[in-house]
Amino acid sequence: MTPDPHTQPRQFLEHLFRAAVTRALPLHNTGAFLPQPPMPGSGGRTLVLGAGKAGGAMAQAVEALWPADAPLSGLVVTRYGHTPPRPEGLPQRIEVVEASHPVPDAAGLAAAERIMALTQGLTKDDLVLCLISGGGSALLTLPAGGLTLADKQRINRDLLNSGANISEMNCVRKHLSRIKGGRLAAACAPARVVTLTISDVPGDDPSIIASGPTVPDATSCADALAILRRYAIELPEAVAAQLASGALETPKPGDGVFTGHEVHLIATPQQSLEAAAAAARAAGLAAYVLSDEIEGESREVGKVHAALARAAARGTGAFQRPCVILSGGETTVTVRKQPEGTPRGRGGRAGEFCLGLAQALQGQPGVWALAADTDGIDGVEDNAGAAVTPDTLARAGAAGLKIDHFLDRNDAYGYFSALGDLVVTGPTHTNVNDFRALLVL
């Protein structure tokens, strides 16, 4: 039963979030894009390789939909805790292993090495089905020559804290890897490669999703080096020299290794936002989808959304209430340096968006909001995001919580936890990135 938005506003926003997530679940989206198995008698086999937060669910969807009499094997890596429960009676034909995200670890390195080893000996009669979703960049780690796992971990942390956007981060990751940026596809030659991907990036560019292990890369070593310099991220001298010389260049568009390959987007952020909009309209509300490509500092994006909601609440804006305002994309958080001895703040993009939103709403009557990551995890915490109500600032003030202090420390988790306004869902087994919904009554 759909919660009444007028009497159960938070529950209604959670209902919209569930509608968005459900639209992106692999089992609902995979069947239409599965290729035919190799012809019986051809000697060809089907190998499934993949990485991402949706990897476990994508593997199970393939197992459920693949012909029972057609051979199937492979290896997929997903984030710790993101392997869904196996449906009763579904035989496991694809191995799923878990590793760390957003900072890579030894388990991810071992998985990437195993995946590359599985590509050895493939023939033109073989089919490689690659299952790629957001998070694969960290989960599929195979450092370029001259880099250690510790180097990659430090560079990843520095990128995450720098404020770099996802395109910039993945440009660097591709050029410092032996598996990303089309290199996995090159390793699969001469087999036919079909990539099924769930987009978690603005613009749905497959070369950015999980750093595009199976698609051409139009960025260059020079681009990667410029990004590292822009954010003052250190590299070992030998690796910097390789970038400067172009020795770490990736396969480009037009390269013959991609001939005959197919790439299918099976779920996108826009589709999930439209599903949430349909759920809002079914409840009698107007629904507006701003964009699925919104980027920028999370707190600043929150302020812009607050301005739109305040105008709608006052009847002076472009949106007519009662309504829901929806958006997606991938914002960023620039982690601010703190004085020595100051406890480190906790939180992710969705929580920081809500801090900026609550601050700018100034207790505007009639406005509720929810922001969450569609994978169920906001950054590295155990919450998906947070909720904002008309009395957020008043309740926080009564509890002695100053929102400016929490913004200064990037501590959205601490703020909304104290108010009981964290949104906790657990892993959703998909990932189409940021989800934001503002309810204006």
Sequence and secondary structure as in RCSB ss.txt:
>XXXX:A:sequence
MTPDPHTQPRQFLEHLFRAAVTRALPLHNTGAFLPQPPMPGSGGRTLVLGAGKAGGAMAQAVEALWPADAPLSGL
VVTRYGHTPPRPEGLPQRIEVVEASHPVPDAAGLAAAERIMALTQGLTKDDLVLCLISGGGSALLTLPAGGLTLA
DKQRINRDLLNSGANISEMNCVRKHLSRIKGGRLAAACAPARVVTLTISDVPGDDPSIIASGPTVPDATSCADAL
AILRRYAIELPEAVAAQLASGALETPKPGDGVFTGHEVHLIATPQQSLEAAAAAARAAGLAAYVLSDEIEGESRE
VGKVHAALARAAARGTGAFQRPCVILSGGETTVTVRKQPEGTPRGRGGRAGEFCLGLAQALQGQPGVWALAADTD
GIDGVEDNAGAAVTPDTLARAGAAGLKIDHFLDRNDAYGYFSALGDLVVTGPTHTNVNDFRALLVL
>XXXX:A:secstr
    TTT HHHHHHHHHHHHHHHT HHHHSGGG      TTS   EEEEEESTTHHHHHHHHHHHS TTS  EEE
EEEETT      TT    SEEEEE SSS  HHHHHHHHHHHHHTTT  TT EEEEEEETTHHHHS  B TT  HH
HHHHHHHHHHHHT  HHHHHHHHHHTBSSTTTHHHHHHTTSEEEEEEE  STT  TTTGGG TTS     HHHHH
HHHHHTT    HHHHHHHHHTTT    TT GGGTT EEEEEE HHHHHHHHHHHHHHTT EEEE  S B SBHHH
HHHHHHHHHHHHHHT SSS SSEEEEEEE  B       TT       HHHHHHHHHHHHHTT TTEEEEEEETT
S STTSS SEEEE TTHHHHHHHTT  HHHHHHTT HHHHHHHHT EE     S    EEEEEEE 
